[in-house]
Structure formats: C-alpha cells, structure tokens
Amino acid sequence: MPPRDLPASKTEAAEDVTIKLAQALVRVPSVTPLDKKDYSAARQSIDVAAEAAKETGATITRLEFEGGHPKWDYKVENLVAEWSFGTAEKHICYIGHLDVVPPGDGKKWSGDPYSGKIEDGYLHGRGVTDMKGSVAAFISAIGEKLDDLKAQGNVKITVILTTDEEWAAVNGTDKVLKWMKARGDEPGAFIVGEPSSQDELGSHIKIGRRGSLVGTFNVKGVQGHAAYQDLFENPNRALALAISILGSHEWKDGNANFPNTNFELVALKSGDFNASAIIPGEAQALWNIRFTPQQTPNSLEKWIMDTLANPPEWAKNHPDADALKNITVTANKDTASIPYYSEPGSLAASAQDAVKTVLGTTTKLDGSGGTTDGRFASKIFPDAEIIELGLPERGGIVNGHKDDDYLSRGGMHQVDERAAVTDLINLRKIFEETVMNYDRKDSKPAKPGPKPAHPPHCG
C-alpha cells in the first residue's frame, strides 16, 4: 500500500517517513564512485540522508576522503550524524552505506532499477535491501523516539554513512572511525545495518563475520591446434585440476558462530568461443576464500602454495599433476577482509528483546554471510560490542508465500531487488526498541573483556 500524503495517526506518520525516505534514497543511482561520473550521485545520496537526519535535530558533519591506496584512489563522501541526550553516558553508533552495486543489464529488470515504486507489497529498486532501506529505518526510528530519548537522557547516538562499501572500502567507514577515535569518541556499541537474515526479518543477528581473501591463478601454456594436443600445452587442464583440488578440500574450522572456511572459483578467462579448434596460450581464474577467525590471509596463501606443490594422493598420478607448477598464484592480501567476532552483551540482548516485542519471534546469533564494515569497528574499537541487524537478504516475504522466482530475482545484488514494505516498517520498530532497551537506566553495558583470538572450536 503506498504511503498516504496525510497520515491519519502518529504511527502512520512514522511509516510515511520511513517509506518516503527509503524511496528517496533508492531513486538516487549511487553506484560506488569508482568513476568521477558516479561521484555526484553518491554525493546526492548523502544529501538526502543528511537532510532527513538534520530534520530530527542531528548535528551533521560531512567528511571527504580520497587516495590512500595505489589502485583505489577515488573520492568518497561520508556522513556523520549525531544526537546527544542528557548525560550521554552511553554511546551507540549505527554504521551504514549508501553506495550500491550496478544494476547490470537494465533490460532484465521488470522496470526502472531506481524507480522506488511500491507494488504488490514491495518497495522496488537497487540498494533497497543492501542497504538504503535499513538506513531509512534507523534514521526514522530516532526521529520517532526523540521525545522518549530526551526524557531518558542517557545516550549519544551516531550514524555513519559512507559511499565506499561495495568496492575497495578504502575511503569510507575505516577512515571515518579513525577520525572519530582521534577526536576522542569511544562508542560502546555498534549496529551495522546490513542484511542479517535470509528470508524472514529478525531471524538472525550477526555477531561477527568471516573474512574474505581474493586472488588469481595465471597459467601459461603453448597455443596450438586442438587436434594436436601432444604438441602443445593446454593451460586449462592444469587450472581445472588446481580448482578441483582446492575446491574439494574439507575445512573443519567452523563452530557455533561461523560456517567452515570455503574456497570458491568465481570467474574464468581463457580461449575464444569463436575459435573452437585452438588450444589457448593462457588461462586465468579468479577465486575467493571466505574464512573463519582461525585462518589468516598469510596462512591461506601458504595453504594454496603447499597444496599445489604437494597435492593429495588422488591427484598425484593425474596426467596434469606436473603442470601445477606452471600456475602463478596471486593472493590480494593487502585488500583482504579480516574476520571478526564480538562477544554478545547488552546490545545483542536488547536487539533480541526488540525482535521478540515487535515480531513475537526468537533470534539466532551467528557470524554467517558476507564481509561488512563491522570489521573496521572491531579493529578500531576492540572493546565495543557489535551486532549486525537489517533486512532479509532475499527481499522478504509478503502475505506468507514466496513468488515462483523467489531465489532467482528480488534479493540483494539481484535483478529486481526489493524489500517488503512491512519489513521496512517493522525494522524501524525493532531499531526503536533496541535503542530504547539499550538506553534504559537499568540496562548495564556489558563489561568489555579480553576477546579470544578464535571463538571456541567445535570441529
């Protein structure tokens, strides 16, 4: 149902603000500004969020960073919005981003990728799930609870929004948090507004994330006619064997909080589909390892090198085993995302209680899913508690049933990305309850203790 122009009640007014802000943000095509032409749109998305936060009484600071990396030096606009109530004994910080991945081929979408239209119970548009809808929900939640927060008078609330999360994340949240640290800010709690559940709002809250290491394999061969395979060297054969060896390795380093480490092939480049009789002279592969806190980029690089140098028994007698030595391995350790784990405390409990109050359901705490800017908060403020709470990754469910194309479109980073309107409204309510629960005078922040290098191992 589209929001009304004249809300009939305060509740409907809050719903209007949430939905209209989400629509306004989605309608800005704020792709990560790798190109100068994208910078103005990224900045416009900051304008929209800044105006919304300012209307609720926030103090606004805009920070621009660029450079800092030999390859990714694009200019990035960031926003810091701050509210302070009474003694501000506690400090809670929301981390979000307004940049989005490109929509891809617009012809595959059912409509304009940036329409922000409401149809069949969903708000449609690139970035609504990841994560403009969450940003709208949190800012409107603070606006809705201003009177209560002023009455309790015990908390400072900060919202950090960047336009550099979906790519290199060099000039975004990391630098903003360092700026906060330098001026003496010490948030005791962070909410990262990323998608945190798969199908149903509130089913999961993240208390950590696995790391991510990306790299390439490059194999040199000898180009020639495919009918004379003995005269030439096909690089695809060594590459295929390497991927089979590494991909079949069974990791057993997961636990109750983290899935096992996994190696995934994500892209291949070799040969010419218009030249079927030619053995290519070179083959390349792009790979990604998602890893638990028990691994490091260095240990994973060593695992790859050692495994290819000394493959498992089943591969040693393979006709292409000797060609494994021709593979050049590059691990992009300088841009690796490091895993983090945050011991659950009063913030996690506040969020779980909020989900129970709003939805009547229970919530699981875990560390599954992709990497986020939560890793920067963990590194810069190691004593703070961190949770990740946002919309369902797959766009949510309307009227209790999944569409026929539910898994193939509609989710984050997919064609026809969308979010259920009811989820947007309920997420705002969950944020309201979480902040109020955490801020109550009888709510004691969890005492920061030493964090284990690795969460308990469960095989």
Protein Blocks (a to p, Z undefined) as FASTA:
>chain_A
ZZdfbdcbfklmmmmmmmmmmmmmmmpccbcffbfklmmmmmmmmmmmmmmmmmnopacd
ddddeehiaklmcdcddddddddehjllaccdddddfbdcdebjaklpmbdfklopaeeh
iacdehklmomkmmmmmmmmmmmmmmmmmmnopaccdddddfbfklnommmmmmmmmmmm
mnopacfbdcdfbdfbfklghkaccfbdcdddddddddddddddfklmmlpccfklmmmm
mmmmmmmpccdfbcfkbccdddddfbdcedjfklmkbccfbdcddddddddfkbcfklmm
mmmmmmmmmccfklmmpcklmmmmmpccdddfklcccdddddddfklmmmmmmmmmmnop
acdddfedjddfklmmmmmmmmbccddddddfklpaeehiacfklmmgoiahiahiacdf
klmmmmmmmmmmmmmmmmpmklccdddddddfbdcdeZZ
